Amino acid sequence: MTTAHSNRDADPFADPSSIHDHEHEHEHQHEHEHSNTLVSDTLLINDRQVSALVLRAECVTIRHVGLGPREDDRTWNRPHWCGLGNVWNITTPSGITTTDIPYYNILDAYLSSTPPAVTIEYVRSVSKASVHPAHLAYAITSDKSADEQASAFLNTLLARSYAHSQQRKRVLVLINPFGGQGRAEQLWTREAKPIFTAAKCSLDTQVTAYRGHAVEIAEQLDIDKYDVVACCSGDGLPHEVFNGLAKQKFPRRALSKIAVVQIPCGTGNAMSLNLNGTESPSLAALAIVKGVRRPLDLVSITQGENRYLSFLSQAVGIVAESDLGTENLRWMGSARFTYGFLVRLLGKTVYPCDVAVKVEIESKEAIKESWREARTQDTSVEDGQNKVREAEADDEGETQLPPLRYGTVKQSLPEGWHMQAMPELGNFYCGNMLHMSSDSPIFPCALPCDGRADLVTVAGTIPRLAAIDLLLSVEKGTFMDKPLVDYRKVSAYRIIPRGDEGYISIDGERVPFAPFQAEVHRGLGCVLSRGGSGYCA
């Protein structure tokens, strides 16, 4: 007997996403073809153009009869990418056509009684960067047995489609009306909302009215009413939401209970890039619908009398100025960062500071080895879910924010720390995500929940040719390997900028140009990520 994957024509139900079909699986399928007994992974359809639906390893297969898909059904006219999967059309010599929809693309499935039919809601691509909801409805035989079989089939379909993800999430949507050059509300309505609606998510929507409004909303949020706060914005609203949750009566419970996510509608969309690998609002919406809960390290920032949280990055020097100092160039989109970076790099601009660091891993090679070890220990969704449960268990005993192990910036330097003068600092960037924008350097060893942040410093004036090489290395992904770049894993630091004015960026937001101290808290926050493990490069 020939296995299905070695002879596609012998088995029109073969799963194109599976490369290891076994002989007994082919025999099992053969039994389905010649039996009147329905099973939960096969559903016979009472339709002159479709004979059956079959659940495969990574997709549901639709078997068409005769000439295959209807000519007016554009969904099936060509293969297309939807998130992680591709819709495949396969035609056998006998004229039978099968269409495979990856489970990742499926939003909902249900049974209607009048007339008896199964409906599958899913997403189809309309371009490389956009997906829209679509649905299929097929009649089934009108009897009790058929209803029971259809219910069993749909239950299995949904279980496989959502796996470790929660179905029908309760979502509070916050829209920054000024995000994305004023297009955030339009992007939500046109690109993202239809996907949440098709997935039967519960939605409450609120438009923010001023800077800091999301802090107030999150501070007063009933955390038992929602599972997710989705920010239609750049990275500013997620920053505000984390800090609003931190102001609740029981902040650790709030931060571990509510997953903060981003529907990218701004200039900087780092949260979506890192967790879902996209700046497309519709692809991000799909990733959130299918997203898996995962804890995220947050960083306490103390500056003066204030303490607040950072989820993305802290920057002083060329990165901060390239971002905040180019606000007048927002019309350039994310390219303004590259422009600002180039101008300052070639101009040999320096940013004098004094820096003290609590280093956890010193060398680049040791960092790479630590990353490899962490990835081998945390490669599954279950590992991420275990971290969520551990964080929630810790919160039962601790209701307030974690204490500061190293004090605040206003206190004496912690024991064992040494202040280093850096009169020619070119760049100071610290973060716990892969990158702060699509154009920024990638921090290849960043992990969501290891209790350490990635600190990059570039000191001294740089010759122009070396500066150009550094800029090009950003696009090549080799920035961290350059000898001029000092890359360390840290758990805390203090930085004292010299001078009276300049730029300090916390999660892309400008804060006072004054000394501050940072300390990493492992797994304090909660997010949804595509796949539930690590970052999307």
C-alpha positions in Angstrom: 0.0 0.0 0.0 1.3 3.5 -0.9 1.4 6.1 1.9 -0.7 9.3 1.3 2.3 11.7 1.3 4.1 9.7 -1.4 1.1 9.7 -3.7 -1.2 12.7 -3.5 -3.6 11.3 -6.1 -4.2 8.1 -4.1 -5.7 10.1 -1.2 -7.4 13.5 -2.0 -7.8 14.1 1.7 -4.0 14.1 2.4 -2.9 17.0 4.6 -0.5 19.3 2.7 0.8 20.7 6.0 1.8 17.2 7.3 4.8 15.5 5.9 4.6 12.3 8.0 1.3 10.6 7.2 1.5 6.9 8.3 0.1 3.9 6.6 -2.4 3.2 9.3 -3.7 6.7 9.0 -4.3 6.1 5.3 -6.1 2.8 6.1 -8.3 4.7 8.7 -9.2 7.2 6.0 -10.0 4.4 3.6 -12.5 3.0 6.1 -14.2 6.4 6.2 -14.6 6.4 2.4 -16.4 3.0 2.5 -18.5 3.2 5.6 -21.9 4.7 6.4 -20.9 5.2 10.1 -20.1 8.8 10.9 -17.1 9.6 13.1 -16.2 12.9 14.9 -13.4 13.8 12.5 -15.5 13.3 9.3 -18.8 15.0 8.5 -20.8 14.1 5.4 -22.4 17.0 3.7 -25.8 17.0 1.9 -24.7 19.3 -0.9 -24.4 18.6 -4.6 -20.9 20.3 -4.7 -19.4 19.2 -1.4 -19.4 15.6 -0.1 -17.6 15.9 3.2 -15.5 17.8 5.7 -12.5 16.1 7.3 -10.3 17.1 10.2 -6.7 16.6 9.4 -3.5 17.2 11.4 -3.3 21.0 10.9 -6.4 21.9 8.8 -10.0 21.1 8.0 -10.4 19.6 4.5 -13.4 20.4 2.3 -14.0 17.8 -0.4 -15.7 19.2 -3.5 -17.6 17.1 -6.0 -17.4 17.3 -9.8 -15.8 20.5 -11.0 -14.8 21.7 -7.5 -15.4 25.1 -6.1 -18.2 27.4 -7.4 -16.8 29.9 -9.9 -18.3 32.8 -8.0 -16.6 31.8 -4.7 -13.4 33.8 -4.9 -12.2 32.4 -1.6 -11.0 29.3 -3.4 -9.7 30.8 -6.6 -6.1 31.0 -5.5 -3.9 30.0 -2.5 -3.4 32.8 0.0 -1.6 33.4 3.2 -3.6 33.9 6.4 -1.5 34.4 9.5 0.5 31.2 9.9 -1.3 29.1 7.4 -2.1 28.8 3.7 -5.4 27.7 2.1 -4.6 24.9 -0.4 -6.5 23.7 -3.4 -5.7 20.3 -4.6 -7.2 18.7 -7.7 -6.9 14.9 -8.5 -7.0 13.3 -11.9 -10.5 12.2 -11.2 -11.6 15.8 -11.0 -12.2 15.8 -7.2 -11.0 19.0 -5.6 -10.1 19.4 -1.9 -9.6 22.7 -0.1 -7.7 22.9 3.2 -8.2 25.7 5.7 -5.6 25.8 8.5 -7.0 25.7 12.0 -5.3 29.0 12.8 -7.6 30.7 10.2 -10.8 29.4 11.7 -12.7 31.8 14.0 -15.9 30.0 14.9 -18.1 27.1 13.8 -21.7 26.3 14.8 -24.8 24.3 13.9 -28.1 25.8 12.9 -31.4 23.9 13.0 -33.6 25.6 10.3 -32.6 24.3 7.9 -30.0 21.9 9.4 -26.6 23.2 8.4 -23.0 23.7 9.7 -21.4 27.2 9.4 -17.6 27.8 9.6 -16.4 31.4 10.1 -12.8 31.9 9.0 -10.4 34.5 7.6 -9.3 34.8 4.0 -6.6 37.1 2.7 -7.4 40.1 0.6 -3.7 41.2 0.3 -0.4 40.2 1.7 -1.0 42.4 4.8 -4.8 42.1 5.3 -7.3 39.4 6.1 -11.1 39.6 6.3 -13.7 37.3 7.7 -15.6 34.9 5.4 -17.9 32.0 6.1 -19.0 28.7 4.6 -22.4 27.1 5.2 -23.3 23.5 4.2 -26.5 21.6 4.7 -26.6 18.3 6.6 -29.1 15.5 6.8 -32.2 16.3 8.9 -32.2 13.8 11.7 -31.1 13.5 15.3 -28.1 11.3 14.5 -26.8 13.8 12.0 -27.2 16.7 14.5 -25.2 14.7 17.1 -22.5 13.9 14.6 -22.3 17.5 13.4 -22.1 18.8 17.0 -19.3 16.4 17.8 -17.4 17.4 14.6 -17.7 21.1 15.3 -16.6 20.7 18.9 -13.5 18.9 17.8 -12.9 21.5 15.1 -13.0 24.4 17.6 -10.9 22.5 20.1 -8.2 22.1 17.5 -8.6 25.6 16.1 -8.1 27.3 19.5 -5.9 24.7 21.2 -4.4 26.6 24.2 -6.2 29.9 23.4 -9.4 31.0 25.1 -12.4 31.2 22.8 -14.8 34.2 22.8 -12.5 36.5 24.8 -14.0 39.4 26.7 -12.2 42.5 25.3 -12.1 46.1 26.2 -11.0 48.1 23.2 -9.2 51.4 23.7 -8.8 53.6 20.7 -6.4 56.5 20.5 -8.1 58.8 17.9 -4.8 60.5 17.2 -2.9 57.2 16.5 -1.8 56.3 13.0 -2.0 59.9 11.7 -5.6 60.0 13.0 -6.7 56.7 11.3 -6.8 54.5 14.4 -10.6 54.5 14.7 -11.0 53.8 10.9 -8.5 51.0 11.1 -10.3 49.4 14.0 -13.7 49.6 12.3 -12.6 48.4 8.9 -9.7 45.9 9.6 -9.9 44.6 13.2 -13.5 44.7 14.5 -15.0 42.3 11.9 -12.6 39.6 12.9 -13.4 39.9 16.7 -17.1 39.9 15.8 -16.8 36.8 13.7 -15.0 35.1 16.5 -17.9 35.9 18.9 -15.7 38.0 21.2 -17.5 40.2 23.7 -16.5 43.8 22.8 -16.7 47.1 24.7 -15.1 50.1 23.0 -13.9 53.4 24.4 -12.1 56.3 22.7 -9.4 58.0 24.8 -9.8 61.8 25.0 -6.4 62.9 26.2 -2.9 61.8 27.2 -3.1 59.7 30.4 -6.8 58.8 29.8 -5.9 55.1 29.4 -4.2 55.2 32.8 -7.4 56.4 34.4 -9.5 53.8 32.6 -7.2 50.9 33.5 -7.0 52.1 37.1 -10.8 51.9 37.5 -11.2 48.7 35.3 -13.3 45.9 36.7 -10.7 43.1 36.0 -13.3 40.4 36.5 -15.3 41.7 33.6 -12.6 41.4 31.0 -9.9 39.1 29.8 -8.1 41.5 27.5 -7.4 45.2 27.0 -6.7 45.8 23.3 -5.1 49.1 22.4 -5.7 50.5 19.0 -2.7 52.8 19.0 1.0 52.9 18.9 3.0 51.8 22.0 1.7 54.7 24.1 -1.6 53.2 25.1 -0.1 49.8 26.2 2.3 51.8 28.4 -0.6 53.7 29.9 -2.7 50.6 30.5 0.1 48.7 32.3 0.6 51.8 34.6 -3.1 52.1 35.2 -3.4 48.5 36.3 -0.4 49.1 38.6 -2.5 51.8 40.3 -5.3 49.4 41.2 -5.9 48.4 44.8 -4.4 45.0 44.1 -2.0 45.8 41.3 -0.2 42.4 41.0 -3.5 40.6 40.6 -4.7 43.1 38.0 -1.4 42.9 36.0 -1.5 39.1 35.9 -5.2 38.8 35.2 -5.6 41.3 32.3 -3.7 40.6 29.1 -2.6 43.8 27.4 -2.4 43.7 23.6 -1.9 46.0 20.7 -3.8 46.4 17.5 -1.1 48.4 15.6 -2.5 51.7 14.6 0.4 54.0 15.4 3.8 55.1 14.2 5.6 52.7 16.7 4.0 49.3 16.9 6.7 47.4 18.7 4.3 45.4 20.9 2.5 43.9 17.9 5.8 43.3 16.0 7.3 41.5 18.9 4.4 39.4 20.1 2.6 38.8 16.8 5.1 39.6 14.1 3.0 42.1 12.2 2.0 45.7 11.9 -1.2 44.8 10.1 -4.3 45.6 12.2 -6.2 42.6 10.7 -3.4 40.1 11.1 -2.9 41.4 14.7 -6.6 41.0 15.4 -6.4 37.4 14.2 -3.3 36.8 16.4 -5.1 38.2 19.4 -8.2 36.1 18.8 -5.9 33.1 18.7 -3.4 34.5 21.2 -2.1 32.5 24.1 -1.6 34.1 27.5 2.0 34.6 28.5 3.7 36.5 31.3 5.9 39.5 30.4 8.8 41.1 32.4 8.0 44.7 33.4 10.6 47.3 34.5 10.1 49.7 37.4 11.4 53.2 36.7 12.0 55.5 39.6 12.6 59.2 38.7 12.4 61.8 41.4 9.4 60.8 43.6 7.7 58.9 40.8 7.6 55.1 40.1 6.1 53.7 37.0 6.4 50.7 34.7 8.0 50.1 31.4 7.1 47.2 29.1 9.3 47.9 26.1 12.4 50.1 26.4 14.3 52.9 28.0 16.7 55.0 25.9 19.1 57.9 26.3 21.2 59.1 23.4 20.9 58.5 19.7 17.9 56.1 19.8 15.9 58.4 22.1 16.7 61.5 20.1 16.1 59.7 16.7 12.6 58.9 17.9 11.5 61.8 20.1 13.6 64.4 18.2 11.9 63.7 14.9 8.3 64.3 15.9 8.1 67.0 13.2 8.8 64.3 10.7 5.9 62.0 11.5 4.8 62.3 7.9 7.7 60.0 7.1 6.2 57.2 9.1 8.7 54.8 10.7 11.4 56.0 8.2 11.9 59.1 10.4 13.7 56.9 12.9 16.2 55.8 10.3 16.7 59.4 9.1 17.2 60.7 12.6 19.6 57.8 13.4 21.7 58.5 10.3 21.9 62.3 10.9 23.1 61.9 14.4 25.4 59.0 13.7 27.2 60.8 10.9 27.3 63.9 13.0 29.2 62.0 15.8 26.7 63.4 18.4 27.5 62.3 22.0 25.4 62.3 25.1 27.5 62.5 28.3 26.2 60.4 31.2 27.2 58.5 34.4 26.1 54.9 34.5 26.0 52.2 37.1 24.7 48.7 36.2 23.8 45.5 37.9 25.2 43.1 35.3 23.9 39.5 35.1 25.7 38.3 32.0 28.7 40.2 30.7 29.8 38.9 27.3 28.0 38.4 24.0 29.0 34.7 23.8 27.7 34.0 27.3 24.5 35.8 26.4 24.0 33.7 23.3 24.6 30.5 25.3 22.2 31.6 28.0 19.6 32.3 25.3 20.0 28.9 23.7 19.6 27.2 27.0 16.5 29.2 27.9 14.9 28.4 24.5 15.5 24.7 24.9 13.7 24.9 28.3 10.9 27.1 27.1 9.9 26.0 23.6 6.3 24.9 24.2 3.0 26.7 24.9 2.7 24.6 28.1 5.9 26.3 29.4 4.3 29.7 28.9 1.1 28.6 30.5 3.0 27.3 33.5 4.7 30.7 33.9 1.3 32.3 33.9 0.1 30.0 36.6 3.2 30.6 38.7 2.8 34.3 38.4 -0.8 34.1 39.4 0.1 31.9 42.4 2.7 34.4 43.5 0.1 37.1 43.4 -2.1 35.3 45.9 0.4 36.1 48.6 1.5 39.5 47.4 -1.1 42.2 46.6 1.1 45.2 46.0 3.8 45.9 43.4 7.1 44.0 44.0 9.4 45.8 46.4 12.4 47.5 44.9 15.5 45.3 45.7 17.9 48.1 44.8 16.0 51.1 46.2 15.3 54.2 44.1 17.3 56.7 42.2 17.2 59.1 45.1 18.9 56.7 47.5 22.6 55.9 47.8 24.1 53.7 45.1 23.4 50.0 46.0 26.2 48.0 47.5 28.5 46.5 44.9 27.4 49.0 42.1 30.1 51.3 40.6 29.4 54.5 38.8 31.2 54.8 35.5 31.7 58.2 33.8 30.8 58.0 30.1 31.5 61.6 28.7 31.3 60.4 25.1 28.2 58.1 25.3 26.7 57.6 21.8 23.8 55.4 22.8 22.2 53.8 25.8 19.3 51.5 25.1 17.7 49.0 27.4 14.7 46.8 26.7 13.2 43.3 27.1 11.8 42.9 23.6 13.4 42.1 20.3 13.0 45.5 18.7 11.4 48.8 19.4 10.2 49.4 15.8 10.5 47.8 12.4 13.5 50.0 11.7 15.4 49.6 15.0 18.2 47.2 15.8 17.1 43.7 16.8 18.1 42.4 20.2 18.4 38.7 19.2 18.7 37.3 22.7 15.6 39.1 24.3 13.2 36.8 26.1 9.8 37.7 27.4 10.2 36.3 30.9 13.8 35.7 32.1 14.0 38.5 34.7 16.8 40.3 32.7 16.8 43.1 30.2 19.1 43.7 27.2 21.4 46.7 27.6 23.2 48.1 24.6 25.7 51.0 24.8 27.9 52.6 22.2 30.6 54.8 23.6 33.0 57.2 22.0 33.0 59.1 18.7 32.8 56.8 15.7 34.5 57.4 12.3 32.0 58.0 9.5 32.7 54.8 7.7 32.2 52.8 10.9 29.0 54.8 11.5 27.6 53.9 8.1 28.6 50.3 8.7 26.7 50.4 12.1 23.6 51.8 10.3 23.6 49.2 7.6 24.1 46.4 10.3 20.7 47.4 11.7 18.9 46.2 8.5 21.2 43.2 8.2 20.5 42.1 11.8 24.2 42.1 12.7 24.2 45.2 14.9 24.8 43.4 18.1 27.9 41.6 16.7 29.8 44.8 16.0 32.8 45.4 18.3 31.7 48.9 18.9 28.5 47.7 20.5 28.6 46.7 24.1 25.8 44.2 24.8 25.0 43.0 28.4 22.1 41.3 30.2 21.2 43.3 33.3 18.7 43.2 36.1 18.9 46.9 37.2 20.8 50.1 36.4 21.1 53.8 37.2 21.8 56.5 34.7 22.5 60.2 35.4 22.5 62.3 32.2 24.7 65.4 32.2 23.4 68.8 31.0 20.1 70.5 31.4 18.1 69.3 28.4 17.9 66.3 26.2 15.7 63.3 25.4 14.9 60.3 27.6 12.5 57.8 26.1 10.5 55.3 28.1 8.4 53.0 25.9 8.7 55.7 23.2 7.2 58.3 25.5 9.3 61.4 26.5 10.0 61.8 30.2 11.9 64.6 32.1 15.6 64.8 31.4 16.7 63.7 34.8 18.4 60.8 36.5 16.4 57.5 36.8 16.9 54.0 38.0 15.4 50.8 36.5 14.8 47.4 37.9 13.4 44.3 36.2 10.4 42.3 37.6 10.1 38.9 36.2 6.7 38.0 34.8 4.8 40.9 36.4 2.7 41.6 33.4 0.5 39.5 31.1 0.1 39.6 27.3 -1.2 37.4 24.4 1.3 36.1 21.9 1.0 34.2 18.7 1.9 30.7 19.5 2.5 31.5 23.2 6.2 31.0 23.2 8.9 33.6 22.8 8.9 36.6 20.5 8.2 36.8 16.7 11.4 37.8 15.0 
